[in-house]
Amino acid sequence: MIMQPADCMDCGAPCHVSKTKLKTPRCRKCWREFIRSHPEETANYRGGRIVTPTGYVKLFKKGHPNANPLGYVFEHRFVISEKIGRPLLRSEVVHHINGVRSDNRIENLVLCAASNSGKTNDRPVHAEFHRNGRAILSDSDVIALRKERQEMGTIFRELAAKYGITKSTAIRACARFSWKNV
């Protein structure tokens, strides 16, 4: 590719651009900034809709209160925020009723507090500052595990087998690295 010398149209710094970019020459720094603020100008632009590797859909909504620094907001959070007429709080969780992450119809979405998001899957839910909604130990299990370890001196391997957890989880629960609220 033959590069032509030119001056950046934004900052005026000398740069080299290809023949196709001679109409709008920009240095690398200004080009990155331009693309960040105008993604629709790139060849890879797909209408502002991206499907993440985890199956969620992101929309390009620059300036939306729930958007990330690049201007993208998760579609399910956007749909709910439009429905209720306000931006969502970080502590609010949007749950897909049928479990399909790309199905963002309003009738398939439920707004939950962060501590209630696991209840729809019949999983035990811990206090709001416990972040693992998929935990298989309930608060009463953790109390019983700690009591059994303290009073009977049961080894961690046996506790793990009895409660269906890993040895390291049993150690963390007894040492209060996990389930600090219990």
N, C-alpha and C positions, 0 to 999 in steps of 0.2 A: 504494500500500500504506500502510495506516495503522499508524503506529508508536506503541506504548504505552510510557510510562516504567516502568522496573522496576529492581530491584537485582540485580546479578549473583549467581547462587547459589554461585559459587566464591570470588570475591574481595570481593564486597559493594559494588563500585563501581556508581554509577548508570549505567544504559544505556537504550537504546530498543530494543525488540524488537517483532516483528510479533505479531498475535493468536495465530497458530499456535504461537509459541514462548513464550507466557506461562507455560506449565507448567514450563519449564526455561530461565529467562532467563539468558543469559551475555553478557558484554561480548565485543567482537571478539577481544581477546587470549586470553581464556579459551576462546572457541569454537574458535579455531585450535588451541590446545593439546589440547582435548578431541577434535577431529576427528583430529588426528595420532595420538593414543593409542587412539582408538576408530573406525577407518574404517568399521566395519560399521554405524555409526549414520547414515551419509550416504545420500542417495538414489542416488548413483552407485556404490555398493558392488556388486561383481559376484562375491561369494563369495571374495574374496581372491586372485583369479587375473587377471593382466594380461598381455596380449601386447604387447610393445614394438614400435616401428616397424621394428626390425631383425629381428623374427620370433622373438625369444626369449620364453619364458614366465617371469613372475615370480609368486611366491606370497607371500602375507602370512603371515609367521612371526615375529611380534614376539618378540624375545628370542633368536632363533637366532644362534649365533656368526658365521655368514656373512651375516647380514641387514644391509642398509644402514640409515642412520639413520631412515628411515621405516618399517622393519620388513619390507621385501621382500627375498627371496632368489631368485636364478635357480633355476628348477625343476631343471635338469640338475645343477647343483651340489648342490642339496638331495637329489636322488635318490641321487647317488654318496656323499654324506656319510652318509646313512642306511645305505647298503649296507656301507660300510667301518667304520661305528660311531664316527666322529670328524669334527670340522669340517675342512673343506679349508683348506690353506695358500694364501696369495695366489699363491705360485709354482706351484701345481698348476693344470692346465688340464683341463677336461672337453671331450672331442672327440665330436661326433656322427658316427658311422661313415657313415651314409647322407647326411650333409650337410643334413638337414632339421632346422632349429633348434627346431621345436616338437615333434619326436618324441623324447620323453624316457623311452622305455622303457629299462630297465636293460640289455637286450641290445644296445641301439643306442649306449650310452655307453662311452667309454674314458677312464680317468684317465691323464694324461700329465704329465711334468715340463714346465715352460714351454719348455725348449729342444727338446723332442721333439714338440711339437704339430704342427709343419709336416711331419714325416716321413710322416705318413699321406697327404699330398697329393703326395708325391714332389717337394717343393720343397727346395732347399738350406737347411739350418738352420745358422745362425751360432752363435757362442758364446752362452752363456746371457744375457749382458748386452746382446746385440743384440736389439732389440725387434721387428724387422720379419721375421716368419716368411714373408712373401710375396715377399721379395726375389728378384730373378732373377739376381743375381750371387752366385756362390759365393766362398769365401775365396780359392781359387786364381785366380779371375777378377780379383778386386780386386788381388791381388799382381801379376798380369801387367799389368793396366791401369796401375798405379803405375810399374812398371818401364818399360813402353813410353813413358809420359809423360816419365819422368826421363831415360832413356837416349837415346831418339830424338827427343824434343821434339814428339811428335804433338799436334796441337791437339785441344781437348776435343770439338769437333763431330765429328771423325773417330772419336775414341774412342767417343763415344756411339753413332754409327751402327754401328760394328764390334761392340759388345757389346749392342746393342738396348736402350739406356737413354737417359734424357734428358741433355742437356748439363749441367744443374745437378747431376744425380746423379754424373756423371763428375767434376765439380769437387769435390763434397763428398767423394767417395771418395779423390781424390788429396790433398786438403787434410786428410784424416783427421777430418773432421767426422762422417762416417759410417764404419762398419767400423773403429772405433778399436782393436778387439781384434786386428786383422790386421796 
